[in-house]
């Protein structure tokens, strides 16, 4: 296709590339977009590529600093170094959000050491494994593997050299998203989830979480995917839940896995007790189907990767700047260090066999992820399917050798988490190396930048995850009367968050799991409880991620995070290792996925729509409709133009601004009384509680996105 390739910056040309300023800016932007990606993945189980907005912001910020302080203008390779270093945050955030919250569901706390260890090792493995693959996938396959986001990012950087207003568009979206979220969720000036239940159709309801970040997601993924996703939500809210309410309303005993009668359940209760498992089965099946559809690519990619590693040649003397990778000896030594680190890391609870399994799965799926990213892009890369496959195989091996104790559940999750993060970061790394190849960057410098970006983002991501969970954790006194033998308990902790100001005592931690004694489970649901010195249960600790309560005892609403794919991971672990799972519901979801695939429709976005409350998919659908309207007016001439248009950049800003506002507002929740001082809901009167007013403000934001999207692109 391309007979002779010439990079934008010739190999013989000397240009500033690897310097302190770009690395620092890349680290900071990586942390920013990593935090926003984590927030998004916890809410709806997906992220969007950060490379293009990071590249645009780099160009804009360096130009601004140059004008303000008279500094030299950053080179195109320095701007590329910023996006290379900064893009790692998004991929690591996705891997963490897909796996680590499952710890809460499995009955463990979010241990910062464990999260940080998994993030660092997974991030570094993703970069290490991609180094020997660069020649095979990026160079030799140039013209065959497109790497759409990487190619589009290179175009942004090339055109950005000529000036333009793209940075203003990203910043505009960022501040609109930031202030919208602050006024909506922080000051509570309008309702954040307008909803309407239909009395004539029992069990049905429509709702929408009117947030700027979900609007931006819908615009970026487009009308087709957004429509499939909301279709899953419609099936859940207008078919499955009403059907369960209709056929189960006359039951006189609870239907497993619920412990209460269906007639006494709210719509949310039915969704959590039944539809959640159906959705999980559909998500698992969709991920595995997408993996099998990619099997030829997987086999070809694995062969190419192995050939490039074991048949590689060293050409030290003849290598030009643009062919200079980190040496293969660095990869070998780094891999051995990773195996030892995995084996001896106390937070992971894994042995040598598990460490070797991680490296084998890691190399396989980094290879697969990198090749699939080149063919279909990051957004369509089935990372979740690879993670599910890893977890299934790991749990089956554990079951076969009799490793079914509680400590092995953490080990199985740790293996899946490291592989997931490695595969996610491997795909991102390949996009970055593709951008660098087109521009004429030095691979060695890019690979060092990627290692720095992965390490810095991995260190911070655990704090962001714990902050979001702690800020939305509820300590409820509405617990059954039950006495525990405290002599068997050793761990103590204090209440955190808003409830802490009324109670500063220490309590014993009592964890109830599905494996607890039968007499305990007849009284207490699985979860974490705080017990006083007399053995009396004082509080139910309902986590912010995958918690069941959305109001504190005083009636205050609390934002919860569904973390859909982390719930799926916990179901797989529990289902295989404890052999307790409502398989009938799960298999219904599997059948749904098969029906969709047989109809020629991608099952995965539909399954995510079934799994999530419809309030999450409706604003995404609105974003998709906005993009459809924009492209009816101005159809993009090329794929690259479609990925870099004003609407895409503005949406990236909306996502980052809304997500960062959400994290900052979460911080106010754990500051004594600060969130109450922000509450101005009283000044709005009836409008503040009006569903129509909340919807109108959201549609106004959608209108702004439409008008920005149909403006002429200007980089």
Wavefront OBJ file of the C-alpha trace (Angstrom):
o trace
v 0.000 0.000 0.000
v 2.830 2.388 0.940
v 6.018 1.630 -1.035
v 8.373 3.999 0.707
v 7.581 5.625 4.014
v 9.153 8.923 5.061
v 8.522 10.228 8.593
v 7.602 13.877 9.176
v 10.957 14.480 10.928
v 13.803 12.773 9.064
v 15.970 10.279 10.946
v 19.029 12.419 10.215
v 17.432 15.580 11.646
v 18.353 16.561 15.202
v 15.462 17.987 17.209
v 14.657 18.484 20.893
v 12.570 15.530 22.054
v 13.281 14.073 25.491
v 13.474 16.899 28.038
v 12.238 17.646 31.543
v 9.373 20.004 30.609
v 7.478 17.624 28.297
v 7.927 14.717 30.718
v 6.530 16.730 33.650
v 3.610 18.026 31.573
v 2.914 14.505 30.292
v 2.921 13.117 33.837
v 0.511 15.809 35.064
v -1.879 15.437 32.123
v -1.664 11.650 32.481
v -2.730 11.885 36.125
v -5.563 14.283 35.177
v -6.953 12.107 32.387
v -6.270 8.938 34.383
v -8.482 10.224 37.196
v -11.239 11.239 34.766
v -11.044 7.874 32.979
v -11.295 6.045 36.301
v -14.411 8.022 37.220
v -15.978 7.235 33.849
v -15.109 3.533 33.954
v -16.634 3.185 37.428
v -19.875 4.744 36.216
v -20.406 3.067 32.842
v -17.569 0.556 32.372
v -15.828 2.320 29.484
v -13.212 4.966 28.753
v -12.178 6.992 25.716
v -8.704 7.529 24.286
v -6.802 10.385 25.951
v -4.001 10.728 23.358
v -5.654 13.313 21.101
v -6.887 15.715 23.829
v -3.511 15.419 25.600
v -1.721 16.256 22.331
v -3.988 19.260 21.720
v -3.536 20.535 25.287
v 0.235 20.112 25.016
v 0.401 22.247 21.876
v -1.826 24.915 23.456
v -0.090 25.010 26.842
v 3.412 25.190 25.404
v 2.352 27.983 23.041
v 0.804 29.854 25.960
v 3.922 29.448 28.102
v 6.053 30.579 25.189
v 4.059 33.814 24.806
v 3.801 34.518 28.541
v 7.407 33.878 29.537
v 9.284 34.206 26.283
v 10.303 30.561 26.304
v 11.225 28.724 23.127
v 8.445 27.004 21.219
v 8.129 23.276 21.904
v 9.045 21.025 18.985
v 6.600 18.571 17.457
v 8.588 15.692 18.984
v 8.370 17.278 22.446
v 4.602 17.590 22.068
v 4.555 13.949 21.011
v 6.524 13.072 24.147
v 3.827 14.774 26.255
v 1.018 12.733 24.705
v 3.105 9.559 24.891
v 3.787 10.006 28.598
v 0.264 11.251 29.346
v -1.731 8.557 27.538
v -0.701 5.795 29.970
v -3.019 7.174 32.685
v -6.196 6.370 30.750
v -5.241 2.772 29.961
v -4.178 1.996 33.541
v -7.358 3.601 34.908
v -9.483 1.320 32.735
v -7.665 -1.810 33.888
v -7.951 -0.813 37.543
v -11.653 0.089 37.301
v -12.500 -3.173 35.514
v -10.937 -5.355 38.208
v -9.962 -3.820 41.559
v -13.455 -2.783 42.803
v -14.319 -6.498 42.774
v -12.360 -6.650 46.050
v -15.241 -4.828 47.752
v -17.780 -7.296 46.393
v -15.635 -10.257 47.440
v -15.508 -8.942 50.998
v -12.156 -7.149 51.126
v -11.205 -3.519 51.612
v -9.601 -1.423 48.888
v -6.009 -1.850 50.014
v -3.841 0.914 48.546
v -0.753 -1.303 48.537
v -2.540 -3.969 46.492
v -3.999 -1.493 44.001
v -0.686 0.306 43.578
v 1.250 -2.955 43.158
v -1.153 -4.305 40.540
v -1.211 -0.963 38.681
v 2.565 -0.551 38.596
v 3.314 -4.140 37.563
v 0.542 -4.271 34.958
v 1.494 -0.890 33.502
v 5.193 -1.743 33.240
v 4.528 -5.217 31.790
v 2.324 -3.652 29.089
v 5.174 -1.400 27.961
v 7.918 -4.043 28.320
v 6.072 -6.640 26.277
v 5.400 -4.150 23.479
v 9.064 -3.149 23.018
v 10.092 -6.273 21.040
v 6.833 -6.139 19.059
v 7.398 -2.649 17.627
v 9.354 -3.796 14.580
v 6.821 -6.509 13.725
v 3.601 -4.529 14.279
v 4.463 -0.858 13.757
v 7.246 -0.910 11.164
v 6.763 -4.066 9.065
v 2.965 -3.822 9.117
v 2.845 -0.099 8.281
v 0.123 0.426 5.710
v -1.672 -2.753 6.801
v -2.299 -2.000 10.469
v -3.920 1.438 10.521
v -3.876 2.297 14.253
v -6.691 4.862 13.791
v -6.205 6.832 17.035
v -2.419 6.839 16.641
v -2.648 8.036 13.037
v -5.204 10.713 13.955
v -3.017 11.880 16.840
v -0.046 12.234 14.463
v -2.208 14.353 12.150
v -3.238 16.575 15.076
v 0.403 17.164 16.001
v 1.455 17.831 12.396
v -1.373 20.285 11.690
v -0.942 21.799 15.165
v 2.454 23.082 14.098
v 0.594 25.578 11.904
v -1.534 26.979 14.738
v -5.297 26.941 15.310
v -8.003 26.911 17.967
v -8.294 23.243 18.931
v -6.912 23.864 22.412
v -9.617 26.437 23.077
v -12.265 23.885 22.105
v -10.921 21.292 24.558
v -10.655 23.892 27.334
v -14.166 25.144 26.526
v -15.576 21.639 26.945
v -13.525 21.123 30.105
v -14.841 24.223 31.858
v -18.431 23.650 30.710
v -18.274 20.110 32.100
v -16.588 21.293 35.301
v -19.055 24.086 36.100
v -22.102 22.102 34.953
v -21.211 19.286 37.342
v -20.395 21.703 40.160
v -23.706 23.586 39.837
v -25.674 20.347 39.376
v -24.186 17.875 41.877
v -22.283 20.260 44.144
v -24.716 23.174 44.548
v -27.731 20.961 43.681
v -29.387 23.646 41.578
v -31.248 21.109 39.442
v -32.088 17.431 39.609
v -29.237 15.182 38.482
v -31.368 12.104 37.654
v -34.798 13.052 36.213
v -37.006 9.957 36.236
v -40.547 8.878 35.486
v -42.219 5.624 36.556
v -45.301 4.471 34.610
v -48.145 3.354 36.875
v -50.031 1.722 33.968
v -47.003 -0.524 33.239
v -45.837 -1.970 36.556
v -42.075 -2.168 36.976
v -41.222 0.171 34.087
v -39.507 3.539 34.382
v -37.387 5.920 32.329
v -34.589 8.018 33.803
v -31.438 9.863 32.750
v -28.328 10.884 34.655
v -27.942 14.323 33.096
v -24.160 14.530 33.340
v -21.783 16.198 30.853
v -19.295 13.313 30.861
v -21.918 10.789 29.673
v -23.060 13.228 26.973
v -19.447 13.438 25.790
v -19.060 9.649 25.800
v -22.139 9.281 23.607
v -20.786 11.778 21.068
v -17.414 10.044 20.876
v -18.713 6.472 20.490
v -21.277 7.604 17.906
v -24.924 6.962 17.135
v -24.657 3.268 16.225
v -22.982 2.085 19.440
v -25.005 4.499 21.620
v -28.264 3.212 20.099
v -27.301 -0.437 20.709
v -26.394 0.420 24.284
v -29.666 2.220 25.046
v -31.539 -0.690 23.430
v -30.093 -2.883 26.175
v -31.361 -0.381 28.739
v -34.826 -0.412 27.155
v -34.919 -4.219 27.307
v -33.927 -4.092 30.970
v -36.379 -1.355 32.029
v -39.353 -2.134 29.797
v -39.154 -5.922 29.363
v -37.106 -7.768 31.981
v -38.001 -5.811 35.132
v -41.752 -5.562 34.331
v -41.751 -9.276 33.379
v -40.183 -10.258 36.705
v -42.626 -8.003 38.577
v -45.574 -9.498 36.662
v -44.729 -13.195 36.954
v -43.125 -13.016 40.396
v -45.603 -10.732 42.086
v -47.695 -13.586 43.498
v -44.825 -15.671 44.888
v -45.094 -16.308 48.616
v -41.394 -17.152 49.067
v -38.260 -15.240 48.005
v -36.851 -16.310 44.643
v -33.103 -17.033 44.726
v -30.793 -15.136 44.888
v -33.019 -12.498 46.553
v -34.003 -12.733 50.215
v -37.231 -10.741 49.995
v -40.507 -11.172 48.128
v -40.669 -9.747 44.606
v -43.947 -7.945 45.412
v -42.110 -5.993 48.119
v -39.235 -4.987 45.832
v -38.686 -1.611 44.233
v -37.623 -1.372 40.583
v -34.021 -0.966 41.749
v -34.289 -4.057 43.974
v -35.480 -6.194 41.045
v -32.674 -4.855 38.873
v -29.996 -5.568 41.498
v -31.268 -9.034 42.482
v -32.079 -10.417 39.034
v -31.346 -8.229 35.999
v -27.804 -7.562 37.193
v -26.972 -11.288 36.805
v -28.653 -11.454 33.399
v -26.606 -8.455 32.290
v -23.419 -9.974 33.709
v -24.000 -13.162 31.710
v -24.559 -11.109 28.560
v -21.415 -9.015 29.161
v -19.302 -12.135 29.748
v -20.688 -13.835 26.640
v -20.262 -10.686 24.547
v -16.642 -10.326 25.636
v -15.832 -13.970 24.933
v -17.620 -13.869 21.543
v -15.595 -10.807 20.527
v -12.474 -12.664 21.616
v -13.328 -15.702 19.483
v -14.157 -13.466 16.517
v -10.608 -12.140 16.824
v -9.079 -15.622 17.097
v -7.377 -15.580 13.662
v -5.825 -12.242 14.553
v -4.847 -13.552 17.976
v -3.035 -16.556 16.471
v -1.356 -14.458 13.786
v -0.398 -11.778 16.313
v 1.037 -14.323 18.746
v 3.110 -15.908 15.967
v 4.368 -12.491 14.836
v 5.234 -11.538 18.397
v 7.121 -14.748 19.089
v 8.930 -14.522 15.746
v 10.013 -10.961 16.448
v 11.247 -11.891 19.932
v 13.055 -15.157 19.233
v 14.156 -14.338 15.719
v 15.161 -10.770 16.460
v 18.470 -9.386 15.259
v 20.608 -6.805 16.889
v 21.840 -4.073 14.566
v 23.555 -1.752 17.002
v 26.014 -0.236 14.576
v 23.608 0.436 11.728
v 20.579 1.629 13.678
v 19.370 5.136 12.908
v 17.699 7.341 15.519
v 14.194 6.297 14.450
v 15.095 2.590 14.776
v 16.635 2.824 18.227
v 14.553 0.778 20.685
v 15.418 -0.104 24.257
v 17.641 -3.222 24.006
v 16.162 -6.715 24.155
v 18.371 -7.429 27.175
v 16.430 -4.695 29.005
v 13.181 -6.515 28.185
v 14.536 -9.883 29.385
v 15.919 -8.487 32.646
v 12.766 -6.432 33.176
v 10.589 -9.510 32.635
v 12.577 -11.528 35.184
v 12.304 -8.652 37.663
v 8.531 -8.561 37.089
v 8.220 -12.312 37.783
v 10.136 -11.966 41.038
v 8.157 -8.858 42.025
v 4.852 -10.622 41.334
v 5.955 -13.666 43.309
v 7.164 -11.821 46.379
v 4.693 -8.910 46.450
v 2.883 -9.430 49.797
v -0.216 -7.565 48.632
v -0.983 -9.998 45.794
v -1.040 -13.393 47.576
v 0.255 -15.333 44.548
v 2.900 -18.019 44.115
v 5.552 -18.672 41.452
v 3.121 -20.575 39.201
v 0.696 -17.633 39.293
v 3.528 -15.188 38.524
v 4.556 -17.215 35.484
v 0.898 -17.445 34.370
v 0.659 -13.663 34.523
v 3.699 -13.221 32.277
v 2.437 -15.799 29.765
v -1.071 -14.343 29.643
v 0.473 -10.872 29.648
v 2.626 -11.507 26.582
v -0.220 -13.213 24.725
v -2.799 -10.506 25.374
v -0.417 -7.556 24.952
v 0.366 -8.996 21.516
v -3.314 -9.501 20.749
v -4.309 -6.092 22.112
v -1.591 -4.312 20.141
v -2.576 -5.964 16.877
v -6.318 -5.495 17.373
v -5.728 -1.843 18.223
v -3.962 -1.508 14.885
v -6.882 -3.072 13.028
v -9.987 -1.724 14.782
v -8.809 0.945 17.228
v -8.725 1.173 20.998
v -12.464 1.664 21.518
v -13.319 -1.692 19.879
v -10.483 -3.639 21.485
v -12.042 -6.497 23.555
v -9.883 -6.010 26.678
v -12.799 -7.100 28.873
v -13.089 -10.357 26.941
v -9.376 -11.038 27.394
v -9.704 -10.354 31.118
v -12.724 -12.641 31.415
v -10.837 -15.388 29.542
v -7.823 -14.964 31.838
v -10.005 -15.073 34.939
v -11.970 -18.124 33.748
v -8.817 -20.087 32.943
v -7.133 -19.037 36.199
v -10.147 -19.975 38.329
v -10.512 -23.324 36.557
v -6.826 -24.099 37.197
v -7.239 -23.086 40.848
v -10.365 -25.243 41.147
v -8.588 -28.231 39.568
v -5.722 -28.096 42.081
v -7.995 -27.387 45.045
v -7.123 -23.721 45.605
v -10.594 -22.536 46.599
v -9.940 -20.712 49.895
v -10.592 -16.968 50.367
v -6.927 -16.072 49.793
v -7.027 -17.648 46.309
v -9.906 -15.409 45.278
v -7.615 -12.415 45.777
v -4.881 -14.240 43.877
v -7.167 -14.981 40.913
v -8.338 -11.368 40.798
v -4.750 -10.100 41.043
v -3.708 -12.230 38.055
v -6.648 -10.949 35.987
v -5.993 -7.344 37.082
v -2.318 -7.345 36.099
v -3.095 -8.979 32.730
v -5.982 -6.558 32.089
v -3.853 -3.501 32.846
v -0.961 -4.897 30.786
v -3.208 -5.608 27.779
v -4.878 -2.190 28.046
v -1.546 -0.378 28.322
v -0.050 -2.529 25.546
v -2.740 -1.316 23.147
v -2.179 2.304 24.159
v 1.592 1.879 23.861
v 1.238 0.571 20.308
v -0.893 3.605 19.357
v 1.747 5.934 20.787
v 4.578 4.153 18.989
v 2.588 4.405 15.756
v 2.219 8.144 16.247
v 5.948 8.369 16.902
v 6.758 6.290 13.813
v 4.746 8.630 11.568
v 6.338 11.707 13.134
v 9.898 10.368 13.187
v 10.262 10.120 16.971
v 12.984 8.112 18.713
v 11.414 4.833 19.936
v 13.838 4.548 22.870
v 12.745 7.934 24.233
v 9.081 7.110 23.726
v 9.469 3.801 25.555
v 11.190 5.529 28.482
v 8.393 8.138 28.513
v 5.782 5.380 28.531
v 7.476 3.664 31.484
v 7.572 6.986 33.388
v 3.930 7.745 32.538
v 2.773 4.269 33.530
v 4.661 4.409 36.823
v 3.451 7.884 37.822
v -0.198 7.226 36.919
v -0.142 3.841 38.665
v 1.094 5.413 41.896
v -1.747 7.963 41.950
v -4.673 5.895 40.611
v -5.195 3.944 43.844
v -5.700 7.162 45.828
v -8.329 8.319 43.318
v -10.164 4.982 43.540
v -10.133 4.967 47.335
v -11.249 8.606 47.485
v -14.289 7.966 45.283
v -15.269 4.895 47.280
v -14.758 6.450 50.733
v -16.650 9.623 49.830
v -19.750 7.647 48.826
v -19.569 4.977 51.538
v -22.604 4.909 53.834
v -22.487 3.868 57.501
v -26.048 2.839 58.236
v -27.415 2.102 61.723
v -30.391 0.292 60.186
v -29.050 -3.187 60.945
v -30.616 -6.359 62.393
v -30.087 -7.067 66.088
v -27.185 -9.511 66.188
v -24.314 -10.230 68.590
v -20.851 -11.291 67.456
v -18.075 -12.973 69.453
v -15.468 -10.166 69.389
v -12.686 -12.481 70.604
v -12.506 -13.786 67.027
v -12.070 -10.256 65.612
v -8.843 -8.272 65.574
v -9.093 -5.435 63.055
v -10.530 -2.120 64.225
v -11.364 1.069 62.372
v -13.141 4.397 62.739
v -15.999 5.763 60.678
v -14.921 7.982 57.781
v -16.786 10.676 55.892
v -19.776 12.808 56.981
v -20.975 10.345 59.644
v -17.603 10.560 61.414
v -18.427 13.918 63.032
v -21.154 12.260 65.122
v -19.125 9.178 66.116
v -15.340 9.005 66.503
v -15.148 5.626 68.286
v -13.255 2.588 67.010
v -15.183 -0.542 66.045
v -14.287 -4.133 65.239
v -14.615 -5.072 61.564
v -16.899 -8.063 60.934
v -17.067 -9.394 57.368
v -19.973 -11.587 56.233
v -19.482 -13.529 52.981
v -21.402 -16.159 51.028
v -19.212 -18.732 52.832
v -20.214 -17.576 56.325
v -22.123 -19.931 58.641
v -25.744 -20.642 57.694
v -27.110 -19.167 60.943
v -25.300 -15.903 60.206
v -26.636 -15.677 56.651
v -30.227 -16.137 57.844
v -29.919 -12.808 59.708
v -27.218 -10.808 57.928
v -26.636 -10.194 54.238
v -23.067 -10.515 52.937
v -21.180 -7.302 53.577
v -18.999 -5.408 56.016
v -20.237 -4.535 59.521
v -18.803 -2.550 62.434
v -19.190 -4.153 65.860
v -18.824 -2.457 69.267
v -16.837 -3.847 72.211
v -19.914 -5.719 73.466
v -20.279 -7.596 70.184
v -23.371 -5.689 69.063
v -23.483 -4.724 65.379
v -23.513 -0.926 65.209
v -23.230 -0.168 61.478
v -23.561 -1.681 58.033
v -20.724 -0.322 55.877
v -22.193 0.127 52.389
v -19.355 0.914 49.925
v -19.480 3.723 47.388
v -18.621 1.267 44.620
v -21.277 -1.415 44.067
v -23.081 -0.465 47.268
v -26.805 -1.109 47.663
v -27.881 2.074 49.491
v -28.159 5.496 47.840
v -29.270 7.531 50.871
v -27.644 8.082 54.247
v -29.740 7.566 57.378
v -30.437 11.335 57.451
v -31.952 11.167 53.941
v -28.989 12.705 52.073
v -28.558 11.369 48.530
v -25.206 9.770 47.711
v -23.617 9.124 44.314
v -22.863 5.440 43.812
v -20.648 3.778 41.204
v -21.869 0.579 39.570
v -18.437 -0.542 38.238
v -20.223 -3.009 35.925
v -17.230 -4.992 34.745
v -15.749 -5.338 38.231
v -19.057 -6.886 39.333
v -18.685 -9.352 36.466
v -15.186 -10.330 37.661
v -16.466 -11.012 41.174
v -19.319 -13.147 39.813
v -16.880 -15.297 37.849
v -14.593 -15.809 40.856
v -17.452 -16.605 43.236
v -19.263 -18.715 40.672
v -16.291 -20.993 39.981
v -14.369 -21.117 43.266
v -17.410 -21.264 45.588
v -19.702 -22.896 43.002
v -22.557 -20.614 44.134
v -24.107 -18.563 41.355
v -27.659 -18.098 39.975
v -26.690 -19.833 36.741
v -30.222 -19.680 35.373
v -30.091 -15.879 35.288
v -26.521 -15.820 33.954
v -27.422 -18.218 31.134
v -30.394 -16.025 30.193
v -27.866 -13.245 29.626
v -25.633 -15.560 27.598
v -28.632 -16.462 25.410
v -29.410 -12.766 24.884
v -25.856 -12.151 23.690
v -26.063 -15.087 21.269
v -29.363 -13.801 19.837
v -27.824 -10.376 19.216
v -24.737 -11.819 17.541
v -26.890 -14.071 15.324
v -28.785 -10.929 14.261
v -25.492 -9.327 13.252
v -25.433 -6.860 16.152
v -22.476 -6.469 18.496
v -23.568 -7.983 21.804
v -21.115 -6.199 24.094
v -22.534 -2.623 24.072
v -26.066 -4.079 24.237
v -25.058 -6.233 27.222
v -23.557 -3.234 29.017
v -26.865 -1.425 28.443
v -28.758 -4.339 30.027
v -26.343 -4.431 32.932
v -26.410 -0.706 33.755
v -29.468 1.236 34.929
v -31.148 2.936 31.982
v -30.242 6.288 33.557
v -26.640 5.697 32.402
v -27.387 4.800 28.787
v -29.987 7.486 27.977
v -27.566 10.477 28.210
v -25.045 8.482 26.155
v -27.757 7.992 23.531
v -28.419 11.747 23.482
v -24.711 12.316 22.785
v -24.862 9.806 19.934
v -27.911 11.588 18.463
v -26.053 14.915 18.614
v -23.146 13.448 16.629
v -25.564 11.950 14.096
v -27.163 15.390 13.609
v -23.740 17.028 13.248
v -22.549 14.504 10.649
v -25.746 14.919 8.641
v -24.654 18.538 8.139
v -20.901 17.940 7.765
v -19.867 14.368 6.954
v -16.154 13.850 7.757
v -14.038 13.310 4.657
v -11.616 10.900 6.356
v -11.429 8.652 9.421
v -8.749 10.932 10.882
v -11.020 13.973 10.486
v -13.823 12.055 12.208
v -11.537 11.374 15.187
v -10.242 14.960 15.516
v -13.262 17.157 14.762
v -14.406 19.998 17.068
v -17.208 17.887 18.543
v -14.779 15.102 19.510
v -12.376 17.559 21.127
v -15.186 19.389 22.944
v -16.583 16.050 24.156
v -13.160 15.048 25.466
v -13.169 18.285 27.446
v -16.694 17.597 28.744
v -15.611 14.160 29.964
v -12.469 15.440 31.670
v -14.224 18.462 33.224
v -17.257 16.519 34.464
v -15.133 13.692 35.843
v -12.647 15.980 37.605
v -15.564 17.924 39.135
v -16.979 14.602 40.341
v -13.674 13.720 42.018
v -13.366 17.172 43.629
v -16.941 16.940 44.903
v -16.151 13.490 46.285
v -13.328 15.133 48.230
v -15.804 17.587 49.778
v -17.866 14.618 51.024
v -15.085 13.502 53.344
v -14.350 17.058 54.555
v -16.302 17.861 57.696
v -19.479 19.756 56.734
v -18.008 21.241 53.551
v -20.457 19.581 51.161
v -23.398 20.961 53.169
v -22.056 24.494 52.727
v -22.185 24.032 48.955
v -25.876 23.090 49.005
v -27.935 25.914 47.438
v -30.911 23.770 46.461
v -33.257 25.943 48.538
v -32.745 28.993 46.301
v -34.239 27.140 43.291
v -37.517 26.228 44.982
v -39.706 23.822 42.984
v -37.434 24.102 39.938
v -34.654 22.337 41.814
v -36.808 19.203 42.111
v -38.385 19.442 38.662
v -37.588 16.582 36.289
v -38.370 18.768 33.279
v -36.070 21.585 34.408
v -33.168 19.161 34.972
v -33.749 17.676 31.524
v -33.967 21.145 29.937
v -30.573 22.201 31.336
v -29.027 18.971 30.020
v -30.530 19.510 26.560
v -29.090 23.035 26.590
v -25.622 21.516 27.119
v -26.364 19.090 24.257
v -27.293 22.059 22.053
v -23.947 23.708 22.842
v -22.191 20.480 21.838
v -24.161 20.420 18.577
v -23.192 23.975 17.621
v -19.532 23.350 18.477
v -19.577 20.065 16.570
v -20.840 21.611 13.337
v -18.207 24.359 13.277
v -15.410 24.058 10.740
v -12.419 22.085 12.089
v -9.442 24.286 12.903
v -6.274 22.841 14.363
l 1 2 3 4 5 6 7 8 9 10 11 12 13 14 15 16 17 18 19 20 21 22 23 24 25 26 27 28 29 30 31 32 33 34 35 36 37 38 39 40 41 42 43 44 45 46 47 48 49 50 51 52 53 54 55 56 57 58 59 60 61 62 63 64 65 66 67 68 69 70 71 72 73 74 75 76 77 78 79 80 81 82 83 84 85 86 87 88 89 90 91 92 93 94 95 96 97 98 99 100 101 102 103 104 105 106 107 108 109 110 111 112 113 114 115 116 117 118 119 120 121 122 123 124 125 126 127 128 129 130 131 132 133 134 135 136 137 138 139 140 141 142 143 144 145 146 147 148 149 150 151 152 153 154 155 156 157 158 159 160 161 162 163 164 165 166 167 168 169 170 171 172 173 174 175 176 177 178 179 180 181 182 183 184 185 186 187 188 189 190 191 192 193 194 195 196 197 198 199 200 201 202 203 204 205 206 207 208 209 210 211 212 213 214 215 216 217 218 219 220 221 222 223 224 225 226 227 228 229 230 231 232 233 234 235 236 237 238 239 240 241 242 243 244 245 246 247 248 249 250 251 252 253 254 255 256 257 258 259 260 261 262 263 264 265 266 267 268 269 270 271 272 273 274 275 276 277 278 279 280 281 282 283 284 285 286 287 288 289 290 291 292 293 294 295 296 297 298 299 300 301 302 303 304 305 306 307 308 309 310 311 312 313 314 315 316 317 318 319 320 321 322 323 324 325 326 327 328 329 330 331 332 333 334 335 336 337 338 339 340 341 342 343 344 345 346 347 348 349 350 351 352 353 354 355 356 357 358 359 360 361 362 363 364 365 366 367 368 369 370 371 372 373 374 375 376 377 378 379 380 381 382 383 384 385 386 387 388 389 390 391 392 393 394 395 396 397 398 399 400 401 402 403 404 405 406 407 408 409 410 411 412 413 414 415 416 417 418 419 420 421 422 423 424 425 426 427 428 429 430 431 432 433 434 435 436 437 438 439 440 441 442 443 444 445 446 447 448 449 450 451 452 453 454 455 456 457 458 459 460 461 462 463 464 465 466 467 468 469 470 471 472 473 474 475 476 477 478 479 480 481 482 483 484 485 486 487 488 489 490 491 492 493 494 495 496 497 498 499 500 501 502 503 504 505 506 507 508 509 510 511 512 513 514 515 516 517 518 519 520 521 522 523 524 525 526 527 528 529 530 531 532 533 534 535 536 537 538 539 540 541 542 543 544 545 546 547 548 549 550 551 552 553 554 555 556 557 558 559 560 561 562 563 564 565 566 567 568 569 570 571 572 573 574 575 576 577 578 579 580 581 582 583 584 585 586 587 588 589 590 591 592 593 594 595 596 597 598 599 600 601 602 603 604 605 606 607 608 609 610 611 612 613 614 615 616 617 618 619 620 621 622 623 624 625 626 627 628 629 630 631 632 633 634 635 636 637 638 639 640 641 642 643 644 645 646 647 648 649 650 651 652 653 654 655 656 657 658 659 660 661 662 663 664 665 666 667 668 669 670 671 672 673 674 675 676 677 678 679 680 681 682 683 684 685 686 687 688 689 690 691 692 693 694 695 696 697 698 699 700 701 702 703 704 705 706 707 708 709 710 711 712 713 714 715
